[in-house]
Amino acid sequence: MKITDITIDRFKTTSRTVADADGHGHPAPEPYETTSSVMRIHTDEGVEGVTVGGNAALVESIVKPLLIGRDPFYREQIWHLLNERQRLHKGTLSDKLICAVDLALWDLAGKATHQPVYKLLGATRSKVPAYASTMCGDELPGGLSTPEEYGAFAKACQDKGYSAFKLHTWQPPIEWAPDPKMDVAACAAVRDAVGPDMRLMLDPFHFYDRQDACWIGRELEKLDYYWIEEPMDEQSMSSYKWLTDQLLIPVVGPETMEGKHFTRAEWIVQNAADISRAGVGDVGGLTPLMKTIHLCESHGVRCEIHGGGPGNLAALCAMQIPGEYYERGLLHPFVDYETPPPHLHSIADPLDDEGNVTIADTPGLGWDFDWEWIAAHPID
Ligand SMILES: [Mg+2]
């Protein structure tokens, strides 16, 4: 089998969330028209691999010249070619684009062999407990604008079946944020609302200094929180080593630090965090995510997966160490997460009554695109 072409379909769709000036999503006043794209890797045998995303100009100039004519099952070779090509193209060839190519190749392999990707990886389970992961705090009355509103939302998520809940608290561009005391007040209100048994985690402002991060962590210990995630700039690994030494509560990281599985290896060797973290989008695809997971397993370190979607769910269903939770969201009292956007027939992460997400058993990664809708809403 040979790769013959890579195409990007850009199309109009609708969204219920808008990004603030810092890039964090919040509820949109009304659903509005936006754009999306699907990358397709074509082969001479008619099998296609698909995934969301992809930049047409970069695919044309960098990815296609490397991939056309290659066997799509040579994922490891292709991933390394793209990783090496990044060296002089760091500003343009992102981990996100490498991730899209890698996910499309995994989808293709699943379709060619008539197997879901998590079984190709070596399956361990077909469903994963999910935590409700909130959007960042806001100033929308009735939304996530006060500690009490976080508490009420956590209770609603508990009633829906979730066994765990993670707060993202207030951050710039909100004028008064960040505020460590408000973060802890929200965490206390959530604990108060859901009782002692729900697993709770905090992902606060990412640029606190050591003292603020340590104070928040110690308050979370009193509230029996399960982990604290990325409270400081991850470019300073020694700050994390310091924090991890101070706290009993597990510190989770690195999440957004560049460097793929190589960075995670350095953090593990330095004991810079208690639990490692990676998602397909952070490390450049499912191929390096599985390396990260096996690296963690080799050191007895947990690896909590960052973000949702079919690639991360496939990894979670193919790992032996926890990887305890699927991150479901981001959620908000005003946003309907359960109804798919118009370009999908169904969402990738349906929740059952016990708070688990079950993976699709269809060949490939399980994307359920509405191809008729996509074809009817093209952008030139
Ligand atoms: Mg995070």
Boltz pocket constraint, residues with backbone or C-beta under 6 A from the ligand:
constraints:
  - pocket:
      binder: B
      contacts: [[A, 203], [A, 229], [A, 230], [A, 255]]
      max_distance: 6.0
